[in-house]
Amino acid sequence: MRDDGSGAEERREAEAKGGEQALSADVIDLDLRGVSENMELHVLLGDRLGFPSFYGRNWDAFWDCITDPDQSMPKVLRLRGWDALHRRLPRDARLLRELLEQLPSERPELSVEWVD
């Protein structure tokens, strides 16, 4: 099938994978309620935010990806189940929050919403 440049092909591929379109989306909802391990969290972040295949799945690599101006990011990143994540993975939740709170200093066009 030929890509007509409208993004329809990307949407079809994302739908076929069972997820929302990660790239060029206005809002990405991340449900963190079921995350119970550090690696699971990084896989979820990398997959849903469309990080490159070489994403190192650690907090330094996460920062590098979200602050890279060439990395397509949603205008709004909505994190659901924040309290549940914080109870299960307090260190990772703290680090994730610290990094995302610093994000507007590097990419002011992006925002983060914290939802319980």
Secondary structure, DSSP 8 states (H G I E B T S, - for coil): ----SSSHHHHHHHHHTTS---TT-SEEEEE-TT--SHHHHHHHHHHHTT--TT--SSHHHHHHHHH-TTS---SEEEEE-HHHHHHH-HHHHHHHHHHHHHHHHH-TT-EEEEE-
